[in-house]
Amino acid sequence: MTSAIDLHGDPHVARYLETDGEDGYHWRNGTTILILFTKGRKTGEERSHALIYRDHDDKHLVVASKGGTDAPPAWFVNLQSDPNVEVQIKGDRFRATARVATPDEKPEMWDKMAEVWPDYNEYQKKTSREIPVVVLERA
């Protein structure tokens, strides 16, 4: 069986949901994972993504990095079309509203995320796209 730290993409999401995060919540280098559910902007179908997150006050932060590619991740484009999302953290699934961190908020939030995943800083160097920090607020 694959170790939870080796999980990626759909297998990560499936294992996380099957086990309420028992497998997949704790990931590499001490990171923690949530599942973000968005609606496809073209299909309207639910999409799910395993993302590194951190709590910030009473909100949750994720980074739309896609490894530093010039195109943003599909989940980010989807939530720009519809910011009403669902989030699952361990066994708790809830509605949330997604928004991009403001220029005033972003430096502190970025540092908080890069503290657990320093590669975010490298990803930003690889692209001219400004990689956003997404703030998820429970609805």
VEXBA-459164 format. One record per residue: residue number from 0; x, y, z of N, C-alpha, C, CB in turn. Coordinates in Angstrom, 1 decimal. Glycine has a CB too. Layout:
[NUM; [X; Y; Z]; [X; Y; Z]; [X; Y; Z]; [X; Y; Z]]
...
END
This chain:
[0; [0.8; -1.2; 0.0]; [0.0; 0.0; 0.0]; [0.9; 1.2; 0.0]; [-1.0; 0.0; 1.2]]
[1; [0.5; 2.3; -0.7]; [1.2; 3.5; -0.8]; [1.2; 4.3; 0.5]; [0.7; 4.4; -1.9]]
[2; [2.3; 4.8; 0.9]; [2.3; 5.7; 2.1]; [1.6; 7.0; 1.8]; [3.8; 6.0; 2.5]]
[3; [1.0; 7.5; 2.9]; [0.2; 8.8; 2.7]; [1.1; 9.9; 2.2]; [-0.4; 9.2; 4.0]]
[4; [2.4; 9.9; 2.5]; [3.3; 11.0; 2.0]; [3.6; 10.9; 0.6]; [4.6; 11.0; 2.8]]
[5; [3.3; 9.7; 0.0]; [3.5; 9.5; -1.5]; [2.3; 9.7; -2.3]; [4.0; 8.1; -1.7]]
[6; [1.2; 10.0; -1.7]; [0.0; 10.3; -2.4]; [0.0; 11.6; -3.1]; [-1.2; 10.2; -1.4]]
[7; [-0.6; 11.6; -4.3]; [-0.8; 12.8; -5.1]; [-2.1; 12.8; -5.8]; [0.4; 13.0; -6.1]]
[8; [-2.7; 13.9; -6.2]; [-3.8; 14.0; -7.0]; [-5.0; 13.2; -6.6]; [-3.4; 13.5; -8.4]]
[9; [-5.7; 12.6; -7.6]; [-6.9; 11.8; -7.3]; [-6.8; 10.7; -6.2]; [-7.5; 11.3; -8.6]]
[10; [-5.7; 9.9; -6.3]; [-5.5; 8.9; -5.2]; [-5.4; 9.5; -3.8]; [-4.3; 8.1; -5.5]]
[11; [-4.8; 10.7; -3.7]; [-4.7; 11.4; -2.4]; [-6.1; 11.8; -1.9]; [-3.8; 12.6; -2.5]]
[12; [-6.8; 12.4; -2.8]; [-8.2; 12.8; -2.5]; [-9.0; 11.6; -2.1]; [-8.9; 13.5; -3.7]]
[13; [-9.0; 10.6; -2.9]; [-9.8; 9.4; -2.6]; [-9.5; 8.8; -1.2]; [-9.6; 8.3; -3.7]]
[14; [-8.2; 8.6; -0.9]; [-7.8; 8.0; 0.4]; [-8.2; 8.9; 1.5]; [-6.3; 7.8; 0.3]]
[15; [-8.0; 10.2; 1.4]; [-8.3; 11.2; 2.4]; [-9.8; 11.1; 2.7]; [-8.0; 12.6; 1.9]]
[16; [-10.7; 11.1; 1.7]; [-12.1; 11.1; 1.9]; [-12.6; 9.7; 2.5]; [-12.8; 11.3; 0.5]]
[17; [-12.0; 8.6; 2.0]; [-12.3; 7.3; 2.6]; [-12.0; 7.2; 4.0]; [-11.6; 6.2; 1.8]]
[18; [-11.0; 7.9; 4.5]; [-10.5; 7.7; 5.9]; [-10.7; 9.0; 6.7]; [-9.0; 7.4; 5.9]]
[19; [-11.5; 9.9; 6.2]; [-11.7; 11.2; 6.9]; [-10.4; 11.8; 7.3]; [-12.6; 11.0; 8.2]]
[20; [-9.4; 11.7; 6.4]; [-8.1; 12.3; 6.6]; [-7.1; 11.5; 7.5]; [-8.3; 13.6; 7.3]]
[21; [-7.6; 10.4; 8.0]; [-6.6; 9.5; 8.7]; [-5.4; 9.2; 7.9]; [-7.3; 8.2; 9.2]]
[22; [-5.6; 9.0; 6.6]; [-4.6; 8.8; 5.6]; [-4.6; 10.1; 4.7]; [-4.7; 7.5; 4.8]]
[23; [-3.6; 10.8; 4.7]; [-3.5; 12.0; 3.7]; [-3.6; 13.3; 4.4]; [-4.6; 11.8; 2.8]]
[24; [-4.1; 13.4; 5.6]; [-4.1; 14.8; 6.3]; [-2.6; 15.2; 6.6]; [-4.9; 14.7; 7.6]]
[25; [-1.9; 14.3; 7.2]; [-0.4; 14.6; 7.4]; [0.3; 14.2; 6.1]; [0.1; 13.9; 8.7]]
[26; [1.1; 15.1; 5.6]; [1.8; 14.9; 4.3]; [3.3; 15.1; 4.5]; [1.2; 15.7; 3.2]]
[27; [3.9; 15.5; 3.5]; [5.4; 15.7; 3.5]; [5.9; 16.9; 4.3]; [5.9; 15.8; 2.1]]
[28; [7.0; 16.7; 5.0]; [7.7; 17.8; 5.7]; [6.8; 18.5; 6.7]; [8.2; 18.8; 4.7]]
[29; [5.9; 17.7; 7.3]; [5.1; 18.2; 8.4]; [3.9; 19.0; 7.9]; [5.9; 19.1; 9.3]]
[30; [3.6; 19.0; 6.6]; [2.5; 19.8; 6.1]; [1.2; 19.1; 6.4]; [2.6; 20.0; 4.6]]
[31; [0.1; 19.8; 6.4]; [-1.2; 19.3; 6.5]; [-2.0; 19.6; 5.3]; [-1.9; 19.8; 7.8]]
[32; [-3.0; 18.7; 5.0]; [-3.7; 18.8; 3.7]; [-5.2; 19.0; 4.0]; [-3.5; 17.5; 2.9]]
[33; [-5.9; 19.8; 3.2]; [-7.3; 19.9; 3.2]; [-7.7; 19.4; 1.8]; [-7.8; 21.3; 3.5]]
[34; [-9.0; 19.1; 1.6]; [-9.6; 18.9; 0.3]; [-10.5; 20.1; 0.0]; [-10.4; 17.5; 0.3]]
[35; [-10.2; 20.6; -1.2]; [-11.0; 21.8; -1.7]; [-11.9; 21.2; -2.8]; [-10.1; 22.9; -2.3]]
[36; [-13.2; 21.5; -2.7]; [-14.2; 21.2; -3.7]; [-14.6; 22.4; -4.4]; [-15.4; 20.4; -3.0]]
[37; [-14.5; 22.4; -5.7]; [-14.9; 23.5; -6.6]; [-15.9; 23.0; -7.6]; [-13.7; 24.3; -7.3]]
[38; [-16.5; 23.9; -8.3]; [-17.4; 23.5; -9.4]; [-16.7; 23.9; -10.7]; [-18.8; 24.2; -9.3]]
[39; [-16.6; 22.9; -11.6]; [-16.0; 23.2; -12.9]; [-16.8; 24.3; -13.6]; [-16.1; 21.9; -13.8]]
[40; [-16.0; 25.3; -14.1]; [-16.6; 26.5; -14.7]; [-17.3; 26.2; -16.0]; [-15.6; 27.6; -14.9]]
[41; [-17.0; 25.1; -16.7]; [-17.6; 24.8; -17.9]; [-18.6; 23.7; -17.7]; [-16.6; 24.3; -18.9]]
[42; [-18.3; 22.7; -16.9]; [-19.2; 21.5; -16.7]; [-20.2; 21.7; -15.5]; [-18.4; 20.3; -16.5]]
[43; [-19.8; 22.5; -14.5]; [-20.6; 22.6; -13.3]; [-20.4; 21.4; -12.4]; [-22.1; 22.7; -13.7]]
[44; [-19.5; 20.4; -12.8]; [-19.3; 19.2; -12.0]; [-18.4; 19.5; -10.9]; [-18.7; 18.1; -12.9]]
[45; [-18.6; 18.8; -9.8]; [-17.7; 19.0; -8.6]; [-16.3; 18.4; -8.9]; [-18.3; 18.3; -7.4]]
[46; [-15.3; 19.2; -8.5]; [-13.9; 18.9; -8.6]; [-13.3; 18.9; -7.2]; [-13.1; 19.8; -9.6]]
[47; [-12.4; 18.0; -7.0]; [-11.8; 18.0; -5.6]; [-10.2; 17.9; -5.7]; [-12.3; 16.7; -4.8]]
[48; [-9.6; 18.6; -4.8]; [-8.1; 18.8; -4.9]; [-7.6; 18.7; -3.5]; [-7.8; 20.1; -5.5]]
[49; [-6.5; 18.0; -3.3]; [-5.7; 17.9; -2.0]; [-4.7; 19.0; -2.1]; [-5.1; 16.5; -1.8]]
[50; [-4.8; 19.9; -1.1]; [-3.9; 21.1; -1.1]; [-3.3; 21.3; 0.3]; [-4.7; 22.3; -1.5]]
[51; [-2.0; 21.7; 0.3]; [-1.3; 22.1; 1.6]; [-2.1; 23.3; 2.1]; [0.2; 22.3; 1.3]]
[52; [-2.3; 23.3; 3.4]; [-3.0; 24.5; 4.0]; [-2.4; 24.8; 5.3]; [-4.5; 24.2; 4.1]]
[53; [-2.7; 26.0; 5.8]; [-2.4; 26.4; 7.1]; [-3.6; 27.3; 7.6]; [-1.1; 27.2; 7.2]]
[54; [-3.8; 27.2; 8.9]; [-4.8; 28.1; 9.6]; [-4.2; 29.4; 9.7]; [-5.3; 27.5; 10.9]]
[55; [-5.0; 30.4; 9.6]; [-4.6; 31.8; 9.8]; [-5.8; 32.5; 10.5]; [-4.2; 32.5; 8.5]]
[56; [-5.7; 32.9; 11.7]; [-6.9; 33.4; 12.5]; [-8.0; 32.3; 12.4]; [-7.3; 34.8; 11.9]]
[57; [-9.2; 32.7; 11.9]; [-10.2; 31.7; 11.8]; [-10.4; 31.3; 10.3]; [-11.6; 32.3; 12.4]]
[58; [-9.4; 31.5; 9.5]; [-9.5; 31.2; 8.1]; [-8.5; 30.1; 7.8]; [-9.2; 32.5; 7.2]]
[59; [-8.5; 29.6; 6.5]; [-7.6; 28.6; 6.0]; [-6.9; 29.1; 4.8]; [-8.3; 27.2; 5.8]]
[60; [-5.6; 28.9; 4.7]; [-4.9; 29.4; 3.5]; [-4.4; 28.3; 2.6]; [-3.7; 30.3; 4.0]]
[61; [-4.4; 28.5; 1.3]; [-3.8; 27.6; 0.3]; [-3.1; 28.5; -0.7]; [-4.9; 26.7; -0.3]]
[62; [-2.2; 27.9; -1.5]; [-1.5; 28.7; -2.5]; [-1.7; 28.1; -3.8]; [0.1; 28.6; -2.1]]
[63; [-2.1; 28.9; -4.8]; [-2.4; 28.5; -6.2]; [-1.1; 28.5; -7.0]; [-3.5; 29.5; -6.8]]
[64; [-0.2; 27.6; -6.7]; [1.1; 27.7; -7.3]; [1.3; 26.9; -8.6]; [2.1; 27.2; -6.3]]
[65; [0.7; 25.7; -8.6]; [0.9; 24.8; -9.7]; [2.4; 24.6; -10.1]; [0.1; 25.3; -11.0]]
[66; [3.2; 24.5; -9.0]; [4.6; 24.3; -9.2]; [5.4; 25.4; -9.9]; [4.8; 23.0; -10.0]]
[67; [4.8; 26.6; -10.0]; [5.4; 27.7; -10.6]; [5.3; 27.8; -12.1]; [6.9; 27.6; -10.3]]
[68; [4.3; 27.1; -12.6]; [4.0; 27.2; -14.1]; [3.3; 28.5; -14.3]; [3.0; 26.0; -14.5]]
[69; [3.4; 28.9; -15.6]; [2.8; 30.2; -16.0]; [1.3; 30.2; -15.9]; [3.3; 30.6; -17.4]]
[70; [0.6; 29.1; -16.1]; [-0.8; 29.0; -16.0]; [-1.2; 28.6; -14.5]; [-1.4; 27.9; -17.0]]
[71; [-2.3; 29.3; -14.1]; [-2.7; 28.9; -12.7]; [-3.4; 27.5; -12.7]; [-3.7; 30.0; -12.2]]
[72; [-3.5; 26.9; -11.5]; [-4.2; 25.6; -11.4]; [-5.7; 25.8; -11.8]; [-4.0; 25.0; -10.0]]
[73; [-6.2; 24.7; -12.3]; [-7.6; 24.7; -12.8]; [-8.5; 25.1; -11.6]; [-8.0; 23.4; -13.4]]
[74; [-8.2; 24.5; -10.4]; [-9.1; 24.8; -9.3]; [-9.2; 26.3; -9.0]; [-8.6; 24.1; -8.0]]
[75; [-8.1; 27.0; -9.2]; [-8.1; 28.5; -8.9]; [-9.0; 29.2; -10.0]; [-6.6; 29.0; -9.0]]
[76; [-8.9; 28.8; -11.2]; [-9.7; 29.4; -12.3]; [-11.2; 29.1; -12.0]; [-9.3; 28.9; -13.7]]
[77; [-11.5; 27.9; -11.5]; [-12.8; 27.5; -11.1]; [-13.4; 28.4; -10.0]; [-12.9; 26.1; -10.7]]
[78; [-12.6; 28.6; -9.0]; [-13.1; 29.4; -7.9]; [-13.2; 30.9; -8.2]; [-12.3; 29.2; -6.6]]
[79; [-12.4; 31.3; -9.2]; [-12.6; 32.7; -9.6]; [-14.0; 32.9; -10.3]; [-11.5; 33.1; -10.6]]
[80; [-14.4; 31.8; -11.0]; [-15.8; 31.9; -11.6]; [-16.9; 31.7; -10.5]; [-15.9; 30.8; -12.6]]
[81; [-16.6; 30.9; -9.5]; [-17.6; 30.7; -8.4]; [-16.8; 30.5; -7.1]; [-18.5; 29.4; -8.7]]
[82; [-16.8; 31.6; -6.3]; [-16.0; 31.5; -5.0]; [-16.7; 30.7; -3.9]; [-15.7; 32.9; -4.5]]
[83; [-17.9; 30.2; -4.2]; [-18.6; 29.3; -3.2]; [-18.1; 27.9; -3.3]; [-20.1; 29.4; -3.4]]
[84; [-17.3; 27.5; -2.4]; [-16.6; 26.2; -2.4]; [-17.0; 25.4; -1.2]; [-15.1; 26.4; -2.5]]
[85; [-16.5; 24.1; -1.2]; [-16.6; 23.3; 0.1]; [-15.2; 22.9; 0.4]; [-17.5; 22.1; -0.1]]
[86; [-14.9; 22.7; 1.7]; [-13.6; 22.4; 2.2]; [-13.8; 21.2; 3.1]; [-12.9; 23.6; 2.9]]
[87; [-12.9; 20.2; 3.1]; [-12.9; 19.2; 4.1]; [-11.6; 19.1; 4.8]; [-13.3; 17.8; 3.4]]
[88; [-11.6; 19.2; 6.1]; [-10.4; 19.1; 6.9]; [-10.7; 17.9; 7.9]; [-10.1; 20.4; 7.7]]
[89; [-10.0; 16.8; 7.7]; [-10.2; 15.6; 8.3]; [-11.7; 15.2; 8.1]; [-9.9; 15.7; 9.9]]
[90; [-12.5; 15.0; 9.1]; [-13.9; 14.5; 8.8]; [-14.9; 15.7; 8.7]; [-14.3; 13.6; 9.9]]
[91; [-14.4; 16.9; 8.8]; [-15.3; 18.1; 8.8]; [-15.4; 18.7; 7.4]; [-14.8; 19.1; 9.8]]
[92; [-16.5; 18.6; 6.8]; [-16.8; 19.2; 5.5]; [-17.7; 20.3; 5.6]; [-17.3; 18.1; 4.5]]
[93; [-17.4; 21.5; 5.1]; [-18.2; 22.7; 5.3]; [-18.1; 23.6; 4.1]; [-17.7; 23.4; 6.5]]
[94; [-19.1; 24.5; 4.0]; [-19.1; 25.5; 2.9]; [-18.2; 26.6; 3.3]; [-20.5; 26.0; 2.7]]
[95; [-17.6; 27.2; 2.3]; [-16.6; 28.3; 2.5]; [-16.7; 29.2; 1.3]; [-15.2; 27.8; 2.7]]
[96; [-16.2; 30.4; 1.5]; [-16.0; 31.4; 0.4]; [-14.5; 31.6; 0.2]; [-16.8; 32.8; 0.8]]
[97; [-14.1; 31.6; -1.1]; [-12.7; 31.7; -1.4]; [-12.5; 33.1; -2.0]; [-12.3; 30.6; -2.4]]
[98; [-11.3; 33.7; -1.6]; [-10.9; 35.0; -2.1]; [-9.4; 35.0; -2.1]; [-11.5; 36.1; -1.3]]
[99; [-8.9; 35.9; -3.0]; [-7.4; 36.1; -3.1]; [-7.0; 37.0; -1.9]; [-7.0; 36.6; -4.5]]
[100; [-5.9; 36.7; -1.3]; [-5.4; 37.6; -0.2]; [-5.2; 39.0; -0.8]; [-4.1; 37.0; 0.4]]
[101; [-5.5; 40.0; -0.1]; [-5.2; 41.4; -0.6]; [-3.7; 41.7; -0.5]; [-6.0; 42.4; 0.3]]
[102; [-3.3; 42.7; -1.3]; [-1.8; 43.1; -1.2]; [-1.3; 43.3; 0.2]; [-1.6; 44.3; -2.1]]
[103; [-2.2; 43.9; 1.1]; [-1.7; 44.1; 2.4]; [-1.6; 42.8; 3.2]; [-2.7; 45.0; 3.1]]
[104; [-2.5; 41.9; 3.0]; [-2.5; 40.6; 3.7]; [-1.4; 39.6; 3.2]; [-3.8; 39.9; 3.6]]
[105; [-1.2; 39.7; 1.9]; [-0.4; 38.6; 1.3]; [1.0; 38.3; 1.9]; [-0.2; 38.9; -0.1]]
[106; [1.8; 39.4; 2.1]; [3.2; 39.1; 2.6]; [3.2; 38.2; 3.9]; [3.9; 40.4; 2.9]]
[107; [2.4; 38.5; 4.8]; [2.4; 37.7; 6.1]; [1.8; 36.3; 5.8]; [1.5; 38.3; 7.1]]
[108; [0.8; 36.2; 5.0]; [0.2; 34.9; 4.6]; [1.2; 34.0; 3.8]; [-1.1; 35.1; 3.9]]
[109; [1.8; 34.7; 2.8]; [2.8; 34.0; 2.0]; [3.9; 33.4; 2.9]; [3.4; 34.9; 0.9]]
[110; [4.5; 34.2; 3.8]; [5.5; 33.8; 4.7]; [5.1; 32.6; 5.5]; [6.0; 34.9; 5.6]]
[111; [3.9; 32.6; 5.9]; [3.3; 31.5; 6.8]; [3.3; 30.2; 5.9]; [1.9; 31.9; 7.3]]
[112; [2.9; 30.3; 4.7]; [2.8; 29.1; 3.8]; [4.2; 28.7; 3.4]; [2.0; 29.5; 2.6]]
[113; [5.1; 29.6; 3.1]; [6.4; 29.2; 2.7]; [7.2; 28.6; 3.9]; [7.2; 30.4; 2.1]]
[114; [6.8; 28.9; 5.1]; [7.5; 28.4; 6.3]; [7.3; 26.8; 6.3]; [6.9; 29.0; 7.5]]
[115; [6.2; 26.3; 5.8]; [6.0; 24.9; 5.8]; [6.3; 24.3; 4.5]; [4.5; 24.5; 6.2]]
[116; [6.3; 25.1; 3.4]; [6.6; 24.5; 2.1]; [7.5; 25.6; 1.4]; [5.3; 24.3; 1.2]]
[117; [8.8; 25.6; 1.7]; [9.7; 26.6; 1.1]; [9.8; 26.6; -0.4]; [11.1; 26.4; 1.7]]
[118; [9.4; 25.5; -1.0]; [9.4; 25.5; -2.5]; [8.5; 26.6; -3.1]; [8.9; 24.1; -3.0]]
[119; [7.5; 27.1; -2.4]; [6.7; 28.2; -2.9]; [7.5; 29.3; -3.4]; [5.6; 28.6; -1.9]]
[120; [8.6; 29.6; -2.6]; [9.5; 30.7; -3.0]; [10.2; 30.4; -4.3]; [10.5; 31.0; -1.9]]
[121; [10.6; 29.2; -4.5]; [11.2; 28.8; -5.8]; [10.2; 28.8; -6.9]; [11.8; 27.4; -5.7]]
[122; [8.9; 28.4; -6.7]; [7.9; 28.4; -7.7]; [7.7; 29.8; -8.2]; [6.6; 27.8; -7.1]]
[123; [7.7; 30.8; -7.2]; [7.4; 32.2; -7.6]; [8.6; 32.7; -8.5]; [7.3; 33.1; -6.4]]
[124; [9.8; 32.2; -8.3]; [10.9; 32.7; -9.1]; [10.8; 32.1; -10.5]; [12.2; 32.2; -8.5]]
[125; [10.1; 31.0; -10.7]; [10.0; 30.3; -12.0]; [9.0; 31.0; -13.0]; [9.7; 28.9; -11.8]]
[126; [8.2; 31.8; -12.4]; [7.1; 32.4; -13.3]; [7.0; 33.9; -13.1]; [5.8; 31.7; -12.9]]
[127; [6.5; 34.5; -14.2]; [6.2; 36.0; -14.0]; [4.8; 36.2; -13.5]; [6.3; 36.7; -15.4]]
[128; [4.0; 35.1; -13.4]; [2.6; 35.2; -12.8]; [2.8; 35.4; -11.3]; [1.8; 33.9; -13.1]]
[129; [2.0; 36.3; -10.8]; [2.0; 36.4; -9.3]; [1.2; 35.3; -8.7]; [1.5; 37.8; -8.9]]
[130; [1.8; 34.4; -7.9]; [1.1; 33.3; -7.4]; [0.3; 33.8; -6.2]; [2.2; 32.2; -6.9]]
[131; [-1.0; 33.5; -6.2]; [-1.9; 34.0; -5.2]; [-1.9; 33.1; -4.0]; [-3.3; 34.3; -5.7]]
[132; [-2.2; 33.7; -2.8]; [-2.6; 33.0; -1.6]; [-4.1; 33.1; -1.6]; [-1.9; 33.6; -0.3]]
[133; [-4.8; 32.0; -1.4]; [-6.2; 32.0; -1.4]; [-6.7; 31.8; 0.0]; [-6.8; 30.8; -2.3]]
[134; [-7.6; 32.6; 0.4]; [-8.1; 32.6; 1.8]; [-9.5; 32.0; 1.7]; [-8.3; 34.1; 2.4]]
[135; [-9.7; 30.9; 2.5]; [-10.9; 30.2; 2.6]; [-11.6; 30.5; 3.9]; [-10.7; 28.6; 2.4]]
[136; [-12.8; 31.1; 3.8]; [-13.5; 31.5; 5.0]; [-14.8; 30.7; 5.2]; [-13.8; 33.0; 5.0]]
[137; [-15.0; 30.1; 6.3]; [-16.2; 29.3; 6.5]; [-17.4; 30.1; 6.3]; [-16.1; 28.6; 7.9]]
[138; [-18.4; 29.6; 5.6]; [-19.6; 30.3; 5.3]; [-20.6; 30.3; 6.5]; [-20.3; 29.8; 4.0]]
END
